[in-house]
Amino acid sequence: MKNVKTNKKVESGKTVTLNYTGKFETGEVFDSSLNEGREPLHTVLGGGNLIPGFEKGLLGMEVGEKKTINVEAVEAYGEYLDGLVTTVPADKIPATSKVGDILQSQGPKGTINVTVTEINETGIVLDANHPLAGKKLIFDLEVLDVK
């Protein structure tokens, strides 16, 4: 019987189990699978579940390998778009809303999340950009398994 070698490299279509820590350029951590109560991430590469730069950074890695990748905004959550910020009359959102709240709104393609960024005398400023839009992200990756 021949010794069959299994391919443990990350490739599109394979199921990958990994730990990750996402940071901003300042070093501030915004997300991590290593936080208490969290499980490693399990995902199928190429399934559209990951931001493009994260997925590209994983390709070719092997089980047990660790590395740090830098993901530019365009390969993460996109550039920050001023056109996705709008002011609406205060009576159009719940009276209990405060800065930082995330509300749901109807957009041309369905339900979208918007963040209340300002409340002033002219109305409520809502931002439909993803909270991480326009930011360069840094990820520490460790591949645990590939199937």
Secondary structure, DSSP 8 states (H G I E B T S, - for coil): --------B--TTSEEEEEEEEE-TTS-EEEETTSTT---EEEETTSS-S-HHHHHHHTT-BTT-EEEEEE-GGGTT----GGGEEEE-GGGS-TT--TT-EEEEEETTEEEEEEEEEEETTEEEEE-S-TTTT--EEEEEEEEEE-
